[in-house]
Amino acid sequence: MSTKMTDTDWANAMEVFRASLPRRGAKGRDDRLFLEALHYFSVHNITWRALPERFAKWNSVWKRFDRLSKAGVFETFFDLPASLSSSAHLVQMVDSTVVRAHISAAGVKGGRKIRHSVAHAAASRPKSI
């Protein structure tokens, strides 16, 4: 895996992840492999279907991710380490999903069109009989 996490880091992450999991329901078979699949998915910016087979079937990974995210596991997962830090409140995230694009990127056809007003069209004579 192309992560710079040591085995100690993984052990700490796994402890926090397991503490974040809901108490009810079936437990995952390999939590570390699941987190590595999520890491691979986000780092390589791929679709779920492009997830390599070594992480299990893409649909199984997606279903587990969907179920856990709806249960609020990932909020808890990220809140627990932040609550242990004395400077976590100083860190801010910047989201770039709201970026204004140029008007030509909106899919509008180019060129000026002459538009007649409705009143002007109603006042003109019919073009056929």
C-alpha positions as CSV (number, residue, x, y, z in Angstrom):
1,M,0.0,0.0,0.0
2,S,1.3,3.5,-0.8
3,T,0.6,4.9,2.6
4,K,3.2,6.2,5.0
5,M,1.4,4.7,8.0
6,T,3.4,2.4,10.2
7,D,2.0,-0.6,11.9
8,T,1.7,1.4,15.1
9,D,-0.3,4.1,13.3
10,W,-2.6,1.4,11.8
11,A,-3.1,-0.2,15.2
12,N,-4.1,3.2,16.6
13,A,-6.4,3.9,13.6
14,M,-8.0,0.4,14.0
15,E,-8.6,1.0,17.7
16,V,-10.4,4.2,17.0
17,F,-12.3,2.7,14.1
18,R,-13.5,-0.2,16.1
19,A,-14.5,2.1,18.9
20,S,-16.6,4.1,16.4
21,L,-18.5,1.1,15.1
22,P,-22.1,0.5,16.2
23,R,-22.6,-2.2,18.8
24,R,-25.3,-4.0,16.9
25,G,-25.1,-5.7,13.5
26,A,-22.6,-8.0,11.8
27,K,-19.0,-7.1,12.2
28,G,-16.7,-6.7,9.1
29,R,-14.3,-9.5,8.4
30,D,-11.2,-7.4,7.8
31,D,-11.4,-3.8,9.0
32,R,-7.9,-2.8,8.0
33,L,-8.5,-4.1,4.4
34,F,-11.7,-2.1,4.3
35,L,-10.0,1.1,5.5
36,E,-7.2,0.5,2.9
37,A,-9.8,0.2,0.2
38,L,-11.3,3.5,1.3
39,H,-7.9,5.1,1.2
40,Y,-7.2,3.7,-2.2
41,F,-10.6,4.9,-3.5
42,S,-10.0,8.4,-2.3
43,V,-6.3,8.8,-3.2
44,H,-6.6,7.4,-6.7
45,N,-9.9,9.2,-7.4
46,I,-11.6,6.2,-9.0
47,T,-15.1,4.8,-9.2
48,W,-16.2,2.0,-6.9
49,R,-16.3,-0.4,-9.8
50,A,-12.6,0.3,-10.5
51,L,-11.6,-0.8,-7.0
52,P,-9.0,-3.6,-7.4
53,E,-10.2,-7.1,-6.5
54,R,-7.6,-7.5,-3.7
55,F,-9.9,-5.3,-1.6
56,A,-12.9,-7.7,-2.1
57,K,-15.8,-7.1,-4.4
58,W,-16.4,-3.4,-5.1
59,N,-20.1,-3.7,-4.3
60,S,-19.4,-5.2,-0.8
61,V,-17.0,-2.4,0.0
62,W,-19.5,0.2,-1.2
63,K,-22.4,-1.4,0.8
64,R,-20.4,-1.4,4.0
65,F,-19.2,2.2,3.4
66,D,-22.8,3.3,2.7
67,R,-24.2,1.5,5.8
68,L,-21.4,2.8,8.1
69,S,-21.7,6.4,6.8
70,K,-25.5,6.4,7.3
71,A,-24.9,5.2,10.9
72,G,-22.5,8.1,11.5
73,V,-19.4,6.0,12.1
74,F,-17.1,8.2,10.1
75,E,-18.1,11.4,12.0
76,T,-17.3,9.6,15.2
77,F,-14.1,8.1,13.7
78,F,-12.8,11.6,12.9
79,D,-14.2,13.3,16.1
80,L,-12.5,10.9,18.5
81,P,-8.8,11.8,17.6
82,A,-9.8,15.4,17.3
83,S,-11.1,15.4,20.8
84,L,-7.8,14.2,22.1
85,S,-5.9,17.1,20.5
86,S,-5.4,20.4,22.1
87,S,-5.0,22.2,18.8
88,A,-7.6,20.4,16.6
89,H,-10.0,23.4,16.9
90,L,-7.4,25.5,15.1
91,V,-7.5,23.4,11.9
92,Q,-9.9,24.4,9.2
93,M,-10.9,22.5,6.1
94,V,-11.4,24.2,2.8
95,D,-13.9,22.6,0.4
96,S,-13.6,23.3,-3.3
97,T,-16.9,21.9,-4.5
98,V,-18.4,25.3,-4.9
99,V,-16.2,26.9,-7.6
100,R,-17.7,29.3,-10.1
101,A,-17.1,28.2,-13.7
102,H,-17.0,30.4,-16.7
103,I,-20.3,30.9,-18.5
104,S,-19.1,28.9,-21.4
105,A,-18.7,25.9,-19.1
106,A,-22.4,26.0,-18.4
107,G,-23.4,24.4,-21.7
108,V,-25.1,27.5,-23.1
109,K,-25.0,27.6,-26.9
110,G,-23.0,30.5,-28.2
111,G,-24.0,33.4,-30.4
112,R,-26.6,36.1,-30.1
113,K,-30.2,35.2,-30.9
114,I,-32.8,37.7,-31.8
115,R,-35.7,37.2,-29.4
116,H,-39.0,38.7,-30.2
117,S,-41.2,39.7,-27.3
118,V,-44.5,37.9,-26.8
119,A,-46.4,41.2,-27.3
120,H,-44.6,41.9,-30.6
121,A,-45.4,38.4,-31.9
122,A,-49.1,38.7,-31.0
123,A,-49.4,42.1,-32.8
124,S,-47.9,40.8,-36.0
125,R,-50.0,39.3,-38.8
126,P,-50.2,35.5,-39.1
127,K,-47.7,34.2,-41.6
128,S,-50.2,31.7,-43.1
129,I,-53.9,31.5,-43.7
